[in-house]
Amino acid sequence: MKTVTVDKLIFKKNLSMIEQFAIKDFLFKWVGRPTEGLDDFLPLEYTDSVFAKMEAKQVPALLINGDKHFRYATITEDNQIVIGVLDSNEELNHRVISLDEVLIGKHL
């Protein structure tokens, strides 16, 4: 997972309902289409403090790669999907997923 610092990203201040649903749809596919649905597996809520995001309601949330906890997903001004995770040192890292990766399924 390539990480970048938050100062390199420009997040949207607001997400439309379509963007919120697109993030939820992406995450549903990203976590393997859980039979119980995304809302039961990874409950999210829309927040727009500092920047707009779909944030995990439960802390700690989904565990990624064994030692990273999912915190939120959002979209940049360049329409890239960004996943924010906390590592084992409680540092926030971001995984940027380009539109090309989404289209070819490389992110899955």
Secondary structure, 3 states (H helix, E strand, C coil): CCCECHHHCCECCCCCHHHHHHHHHHHHHHCCCCCCCHHHHCCEEEECCCCCEEEECCCCCCEECCCEEEEEEEEECCCCEEEEEECCCCCEEEEEECHHHHHHCCCC
